[in-house]
Amino acid sequence: MRDGWSTAKLGGVCQMIKRGIAPKYTENGGVCVINQKCVRDHKVNYELARRHDIGRKGINEERYIQVGDVLVNSTGTGTLGRVAQIRKKPTELTTVDTHVTICRPVPEKFFEAFFGYMLIKIEDEITSSGEGASGQTELARTTLENKFEVSFPHSLSEQKRIVAILDEAFAGIDKAIVNTQQNLANARELFESYLNSIFTQKGDGWHYGELADIGGDIRTGPFGSLLHKSDYIDNGTPLINPAHINAGLIIPDMRKTVDSEALDRLSNYRVKIGDVIIGRRGEMGRCAAITEVEEGWLCGTGCFIISSKNNNEAEFIALLLSSNFYKEEITKLASGATMLNLSNEALGSLTVSLPSPKDQILILQQIKEVTNDQIKLNQLYKQKLTALTELKQSLLTKAFSGELTADELPIKKEATV
């Protein structure tokens, strides 16, 4: 550590480390209450906040957030550990709920924004320090106070200098991240547009009709009463439900599989090569073609099996039904206010257009070529996003070891290209 710097436990440099209130929610009036959804990407989104009825329950003055406070999400896998600093005074009195911890620095010890960067530096450590069962992880106040060490210069002017460099560099990196994310979204949109143009064309030799007539025979998965809790085992034969289907791939949950006895009893619901499996509840359009990998697996309660007929290619039908155009058409056929449900008859009545099996194979080859190009482009953009995130962490490491100089600023210019 360089001269003029100190290292201390986080609890030793904070005036207060405390969780927020248990709100009495109201739709109108009251006090703004920040929850974990509000804390993301080192920013606070007040639009996602809720309201607390202060008439039903008062609030201790110290639990109103102040400029300079750092908010730390303190419960739940995937949310625990996210941090954001209050850099501007809230437009109204604002507190946090019991899932968020307020870290308030010792007065006049830090340049405000420096304290915020100091906690961003240890964000990954905080994220990995939750305790408890999966989904119920908690970050204890004592953990925040005693586990994490922070380093800082004594000089407020030095802290301010470091903040100026980080602010400028991070602004450039954030701009590059936004641009890259937009490029990634544009690439996905172009690919979806390409698929829609194929599956909605009216070419010579294409046949039109209902899916059940020209596409394949449709069967519903086993009703819930046919599957019993005792049938489930670890690492048996996978069960395919909508949650296991993503982007045309089937990713099983090996903690929820069935034993051989259940498999024999439900043999009519086993899938084979040439089948398409599609979700019948929740998000419409989740479907995949069955390959040799999934052959013999069990169709779950939440899916249909489409057994291709007329020599149709299962992969072609799966791509067609998962395209944006057909997703929208299937959604129109579904019913249900809370969760969409699709009946066998409704899916069978879907109007589709299919080319000859020979042309299906040719079109699939064309799609695969475009898909390979898109995969490479996606990988490139994702690698860039990873590099930009790592660049931020590298700058923070230098900043809190006393090695950051204005020479780091050219990195910002490169990042915005």
N, C-alpha and C positions, 0 to 999 in steps of 0.2 A: 504494500500500500504506500502511496506517495505521501510525502510530508504534507501536513495540513489536512489530512483525511482521517476519518475514524470509521470503525465498524461497530455496530451495535445490534442488539435484538430489536425487532420491530416494536415490541411492547415498550422498549426503553425510549423510543423517540415519538411515541404517540401519547397525546393527551387523553384519548378515548378510543377504545375498540369495543363496540357494542352492536348487537343486533337491533333491529327496529321493532315496531309495534305489531300486535295482533289486531288488524283493522276490524272495525265495524262498518262494513261497506254500505255505501249509499250511491245512488245514481246521480244525485244533484247536490250541489254545494259541497260543504265539507272541505277536507284537506287532501292535497295531492299525495298519493302513496306510490312510491317506486317499488316495482317488483323485479324478479330476476329477468323477465323478458325485456325489461327496459335497458339492461346492461349488456351491451354487445359491442365488439370492435372498439373498445376503450372509449365509448361514447354512451351518453344517457339519452334514451328516446322517451321523452315525456308523454308522447301520444299514446303509449301503451300503459301508462299509469292508471290507477283506479282512485276512487275517492273514499275517504274515511269520515264517518259521522262523529265529529268531535263533541257533539252534544251528548252522545252516548258513552264516550270514553275519552278522557283528556289525554294530552301528550306532554311528556316532560320536555322542557325547553331544549335540552341537550340533544334530543333526537330529531330536531329539525336540521336538515342538512345545511352546510355552510360552504362557501367558496373555499377550495383547498381540500375538502374531504375527499377521500377515495372510497368508493363503494365496492364491496367484494361479495359476489354471489357465494352463498355459503351452504347450499344444499343441492343434492341431485346430480346424478351422473350426466355429463354433457353440459351442465350449466355451472357447476361448482368451480370457483376459481376465477371466473371472468371479472375483470376490474375496470373501473372507469372513474375518472376524477371529475369533480364539479369545478369547472374552470370559470363559469359565469354564474352570477347570482340568479337563482330561480325566480321566475316572474311572480311566484306566490309561495306561501309557506308550504314546505314539502318535507315529507318524512320517508322512511323505508319500512317494508314489512319485515317479518321475523326471518325471512329467507335471505336477507341481505345484511351485511355487517358494515357499519360506518367506521372507517379508520381516520381519525382526526389527529393531525400532527401537533406536536408541542409548539405553542405560539412562538413566532420569530426565529425558529430554528432552521426553517427551510424557506427558500423561494418557492412559492406555492406549486408551480408546475413541476419543479424538480422532484417534489414529494410524489407527484403522480407518476412520473417516469420511473422513480425508484421502485414503485410497486408493480409497474408493468414489467420491469426487469425480472421480478421473481414470480410472475404470473404462472409460468409453467410449474414451478415448485409448489405453488399454492394448489393448483389444479390436481396434482398427484398426491395431495396430503389429506384428502377426505377419508373418513372412517365410517364403517358400517356396511350393511348389505347392499347388493346391487340395486340401484334406483333409490336407495334411502341413505345415501352417503351424506355426512355432515362434516362441516369444518368448525371445529371448536374454537372458541375465543382464545383459550389458552394455547392452542396450536399456533394461531396467528401471532400471539404475543411472544412466545418463547422459541418457536422452531426456526423462524426465518431471520437471517442476518442481513442487514442492509449497510451499504457503504456510502459515505457522503463527505464532501469537503466542508470545512468549517466556514469558509468564506461564502457569504450570500452572493457576492458579485461573481465568484467562480461558478456557483450553482446557476446563476442567471446566464452566464456565458454558455454553459453546457446546454441549457434549455434552448437557447437561441439556435445553436447548431442542430440539435435534435428536431426542433420544430420545423426548421427549413428542410432538413433532409427527409423527415417523415412525411412532410407535405408532398414532396416530389415522389416518394415511394408510394404513398396512398393514391396519387393521381395515376401512377403507372399500374397499380393494382386494379383501380376502377376501369381503366382502358382495357386491360387484359381480360377482366371479367366480362366486359361488354363484347370483346372480340370472341370470347368463348361462347357467349349467349348467341351472338350473330351466327357463329358456325353451326350451332345446334339448330337455329331457326332455318338456315339455308338447307340443312340436311332434311329437316321435317318437310320443308316446302318441296324439296326434290321428291320425297316419298309420296307426298300428296299428289303431285303432278302425275306420278306413275299410276297410282291406285284409283285416280278419278278420271283417267283418260277413257275415251270411247273409241278404241282402235278396232280395226277390222279383225274379225274372228273372235272378238270378246263376247262372252255370254253373260246375259243379265238374268237375274232371278233371285229367289230367296235363298239364304244361306243353307237352310235345311234341304232344299231341293237340288242345288247345284254344287254346294261346297262340301258338306259332310253330314253324317249322322251325329246328333247331339244327345249326350247323356248327362244327367245330373249326378254329381258325386254322392256318396252315401249320406243319408240323413244322420243328424247327430245321435239319434237313438241307437244307431248301429255301431257306433264307436263308444267304448266304455273307458273310463279312467284306467282300469286295469290293463287295457290293451297297450298303453303307451310305455315304451322303454327307451333307454338311451342306446344310440348306435345300432338301431334295428333298420327296418326298411323305411325310407323317408316318406312322409306325407306331404302332398303339395297343396297348399292353400294360397290365396291371393298374396299374402304377405311374403311368400317365398319367391314370387315372380317379379323380376325387376329388369327393365331394358332388354326383354327377350331372353333373359337367363333365369334358370331355376336354381336358387340357393337354399338348400334345405336347412332346417334346424335339427341337428342330430340329437338334440335333447328331447325332441318330440317326434319319435318314430314309433312304428308298431312292431309287435312280435309276430312270429311265424303263424301262430294260431289265428290271429286277427287277419293276417294277410290271406290265408286260405279261405276264411269265412267271407272275405270281401273281394274275392278274386275277380269278380266282374268289374271292379273299379280300378284294376291295375292298368297302367298306361303302357302303350307299345309304340315302337317307331312308326311314324306315319300319323300319329295322333297330334292334335293341338289341345293344349290345356288353357282355359281362360277363366278368369275370376268372374263370379256372378254377384258379388256384393262389394260394397265400398267403391274404390276408384275403378271405373270401367276401363276396359282395354288392356288390362294386364294379361298378357298371354305369351305362350312360348311353344315352339315345336319340340316334340319329344325326340331325343337322340338316343344312341346306344347307352349313354351314361345314365339316363333316367328310366330306361326301359324296365318295367316291372315295379316301379314305384307306385304308390297308392294315391289316387285322386282324392283330395280332401272334400269336406262338406261344402266349402265355399267356392267350388269350381265346377265347370262343365268340361267334359271330354268331347272334342269334335274329332270323329274318325273320318278322315278324308275319303272322298269317293270320286269317281270319274277320273282317277289317276292324278288328282290334284296334288301339288307339292305342299306338304304340311308347313314348311318354312315360309312359303309364299303366303299362305292363308294367315299364318301368325303375324307376319309383317303387315299384311293388309289390315287386319283387325286392330293392330296396335298403332296404326297411323292416326294422325290427329283428326282427319276427316271422319274415319270410321269410329274413333273414340266418341266423337260428338254424336254420331248417329246412334250408337249403342246407348249412350247416356240418355238420349231422348226416349228410348224404349224402356228404360229402367223406371222403377217407382220407389217411393220411400222418402220421407222428410228428413229423418235423422241419418239413416244410412241407405244408400241406393241398393236395390235388389233387382236382379234380372231373372225373369222366368225363362224356362226352356223354350216355351212357345214364342216369347218375344224375341229372343236371340235368333231363333229359327226363321222368323219373319223378316230379318234384316235383309234389305236389298243390296246385293253385291254384284260386281262385275268382274269376271275372271277370264283371262286369256287361255289358250290351249295349254296343256301340260308342257309341251315343247317350248312354247314362248315363256311360260313361267320359269323354266330353267334358265333361259337366256336372260330374262330380266333379273333373276336372282344373281347371276354372274355380274351383271352391270352394277347392281346394288352393292355387292361385296367389294367391287373395286372402289366405288365411291366411299363405302364404309371404312375401308382400310385407310383411305386418304384422310377421312374425318378423324379416325382414331389417332393418326399421327399428329394431326393438327391439334387435337384436344390434349394430347400428351405434351406437345410443345408449350401450349398455353399454361397447362398445369405445372410444368417444370418451371416456367417463368414465375408463376405465383409463389411456388415454394422458394425459389431463389430470392424473391423480393421479401418474403417473410423472414428468411434467414438473414438477409441484409439488415433488417431492422434489429434482429437479436444481436448481430455482430456489432452494430453501432452502440447498442445498450451496454454490451459487455465492455467495450472500450470506454464508454462514458463513465461507468461505475468502477473502473479500475484506474481512473485518472489519466487515461491515454487519449481522450478525444480532443482533436484540434480542428480548426477551421478547414484544414486540408481535406477533411471528410466530405465537405460540401460538393466537390465535383461528382461524387457518387450520386447525389440527388439529380444532377443534370443527365447522367447516363440513364438513370431509372425512368425518366420521363420520355425517353425516345420511343 
